Each structure stands twice: as C-alpha cells, then as structure tokens.
Amino acid sequence: MSLKERITEEMKAALRAKDSETLQAIRMLRAAIQRREVDERISLDDAGVVGVIQKQVKQSQDAIAQFNQGDRPDLAAKEQKSIDVLRSYLPAPLSDVEIEALIDAAVRETGAASVRDMGKVMANLKQQTAGRADMAAVSTRVKTRLSSG
C-alpha cells in the first residue's frame, strides 16, 4: 500500500471514529499533497509525499513557536497534535551513529577533502537520509567534518 493510500484509509478510520483532531490533520495533509500534485502536474510517489509531510511538520513547528510567543497554549497544543499525526507517516529517524556512518561513507565515496566538496557529499547523503534526518543538522555535521580534515 502506498503512503497516499495509507493516508486515505486512516482518514476514513478517523472519520468513522469521530476523531476530529486527527481527521483535521489528515485532511490538511491531503490538501497539501493534492495542491502540490496539481501545481506541478505530477502524481507524487512516497518520497514526494514524505517531502510534503516534512514541510507540513515544519510549518506546524513554526506555528507552535508563534502561538507560544502569543501566549496561546491551546492553539500550540492543537498544532502539536497535528505534528504527532503527521510524524506517524514519516519513516523512523536515523540515530546519530547511523548519520555519522552515512557521512563517513559519503566522504569516502566522493573523495571529499575540503569544504569545497560539501555539495558532492550532501548530494550523496540526500538520497540516503530523505525523510529520516534533519538535513540542516546533517549539513552542519558534514561541514564540521570537512573543515576539520
């Protein structure tokens, strides 16, 4: 079953269970997926859907920060519930040890020797870490690794 199919099935289950918070989060996700498919005139595969989910999670995290700043814990809690639902569709995150091993392998495969080679290493890592690691954090680790030599 594809990720889009799983999302649709879980939306139906939330509808039957009258779980309004889960239903709302899934409907927002499906709308974002459909919007991207229509805008780009494509049908998203699982990797594309994961990208949409990650974007939605990031937007919700930004919203939580703003709600906390505005002293609205009720809305922040609602966004957190949405993040919890969205994260259930993401693959298991990589551990620090796994990320370090992938960085080591990517540096060896690309023959990277300095920060100038960072683009090659990141391109190599992007496929392997898609949806399973924060690429900004991975980028910071790669830069540290390449600058230290």
Secondary structure as a PSIPRED ss2 file (coil, helix, strand):
# PSIPRED VFORMAT (PSIPRED V4.0)

   1 M C   1.000  0.000  0.000
   2 S C   1.000  0.000  0.000
   3 L H   0.000  1.000  0.000
   4 K H   0.000  1.000  0.000
   5 E H   0.000  1.000  0.000
   6 R H   0.000  1.000  0.000
   7 I H   0.000  1.000  0.000
   8 T H   0.000  1.000  0.000
   9 E H   0.000  1.000  0.000
  10 E H   0.000  1.000  0.000
  11 M H   0.000  1.000  0.000
  12 K H   0.000  1.000  0.000
  13 A H   0.000  1.000  0.000
  14 A H   0.000  1.000  0.000
  15 L H   0.000  1.000  0.000
  16 R H   0.000  1.000  0.000
  17 A C   1.000  0.000  0.000
  18 K C   1.000  0.000  0.000
  19 D C   1.000  0.000  0.000
  20 S H   0.000  1.000  0.000
  21 E H   0.000  1.000  0.000
  22 T H   0.000  1.000  0.000
  23 L H   0.000  1.000  0.000
  24 Q H   0.000  1.000  0.000
  25 A H   0.000  1.000  0.000
  26 I H   0.000  1.000  0.000
  27 R H   0.000  1.000  0.000
  28 M H   0.000  1.000  0.000
  29 L H   0.000  1.000  0.000
  30 R H   0.000  1.000  0.000
  31 A H   0.000  1.000  0.000
  32 A H   0.000  1.000  0.000
  33 I H   0.000  1.000  0.000
  34 Q H   0.000  1.000  0.000
  35 R H   0.000  1.000  0.000
  36 R H   0.000  1.000  0.000
  37 E H   0.000  1.000  0.000
  38 V H   0.000  1.000  0.000
  39 D H   0.000  1.000  0.000
  40 E H   0.000  1.000  0.000
  41 R C   1.000  0.000  0.000
  42 I C   1.000  0.000  0.000
  43 S C   1.000  0.000  0.000
  44 L C   1.000  0.000  0.000
  45 D C   1.000  0.000  0.000
  46 D H   0.000  1.000  0.000
  47 A H   0.000  1.000  0.000
  48 G H   0.000  1.000  0.000
  49 V H   0.000  1.000  0.000
  50 V H   0.000  1.000  0.000
  51 G H   0.000  1.000  0.000
  52 V H   0.000  1.000  0.000
  53 I H   0.000  1.000  0.000
  54 Q H   0.000  1.000  0.000
  55 K H   0.000  1.000  0.000
  56 Q H   0.000  1.000  0.000
  57 V H   0.000  1.000  0.000
  58 K H   0.000  1.000  0.000
  59 Q H   0.000  1.000  0.000
  60 S H   0.000  1.000  0.000
  61 Q H   0.000  1.000  0.000
  62 D H   0.000  1.000  0.000
  63 A H   0.000  1.000  0.000
  64 I H   0.000  1.000  0.000
  65 A H   0.000  1.000  0.000
  66 Q H   0.000  1.000  0.000
  67 F H   0.000  1.000  0.000
  68 N H   0.000  1.000  0.000
  69 Q H   0.000  1.000  0.000
  70 G C   1.000  0.000  0.000
  71 D C   1.000  0.000  0.000
  72 R C   1.000  0.000  0.000
  73 P H   0.000  1.000  0.000
  74 D H   0.000  1.000  0.000
  75 L H   0.000  1.000  0.000
  76 A H   0.000  1.000  0.000
  77 A H   0.000  1.000  0.000
  78 K H   0.000  1.000  0.000
  79 E H   0.000  1.000  0.000
  80 Q H   0.000  1.000  0.000
  81 K H   0.000  1.000  0.000
  82 S H   0.000  1.000  0.000
  83 I H   0.000  1.000  0.000
  84 D H   0.000  1.000  0.000
  85 V H   0.000  1.000  0.000
  86 L H   0.000  1.000  0.000
  87 R H   0.000  1.000  0.000
  88 S C   1.000  0.000  0.000
  89 Y C   1.000  0.000  0.000
  90 L C   1.000  0.000  0.000
  91 P C   1.000  0.000  0.000
  92 A C   1.000  0.000  0.000
  93 P C   1.000  0.000  0.000
  94 L C   1.000  0.000  0.000
  95 S C   1.000  0.000  0.000
  96 D H   0.000  1.000  0.000
  97 V H   0.000  1.000  0.000
  98 E H   0.000  1.000  0.000
  99 I H   0.000  1.000  0.000
 100 E H   0.000  1.000  0.000
 101 A H   0.000  1.000  0.000
 102 L H   0.000  1.000  0.000
 103 I H   0.000  1.000  0.000
 104 D H   0.000  1.000  0.000
 105 A H   0.000  1.000  0.000
 106 A H   0.000  1.000  0.000
 107 V H   0.000  1.000  0.000
 108 R H   0.000  1.000  0.000
 109 E H   0.000  1.000  0.000
 110 T H   0.000  1.000  0.000
 111 G C   1.000  0.000  0.000
 112 A C   1.000  0.000  0.000
 113 A C   1.000  0.000  0.000
 114 S C   1.000  0.000  0.000
 115 V H   0.000  1.000  0.000
 116 R H   0.000  1.000  0.000
 117 D H   0.000  1.000  0.000
 118 M H   0.000  1.000  0.000
 119 G H   0.000  1.000  0.000
 120 K H   0.000  1.000  0.000
 121 V H   0.000  1.000  0.000
 122 M H   0.000  1.000  0.000
 123 A H   0.000  1.000  0.000
 124 N H   0.000  1.000  0.000
 125 L H   0.000  1.000  0.000
 126 K H   0.000  1.000  0.000
 127 Q H   0.000  1.000  0.000
 128 Q H   0.000  1.000  0.000
 129 T H   0.000  1.000  0.000
 130 A C   1.000  0.000  0.000
 131 G C   1.000  0.000  0.000
 132 R C   1.000  0.000  0.000
 133 A C   1.000  0.000  0.000
 134 D C   1.000  0.000  0.000
 135 M H   0.000  1.000  0.000
 136 A H   0.000  1.000  0.000
 137 A H   0.000  1.000  0.000
 138 V H   0.000  1.000  0.000
 139 S H   0.000  1.000  0.000
 140 T H   0.000  1.000  0.000
 141 R H   0.000  1.000  0.000
 142 V H   0.000  1.000  0.000
 143 K H   0.000  1.000  0.000
 144 T H   0.000  1.000  0.000
 145 R H   0.000  1.000  0.000
 146 L H   0.000  1.000  0.000
 147 S H   0.000  1.000  0.000
 148 S H   0.000  1.000  0.000
 149 G C   1.000  0.000  0.000
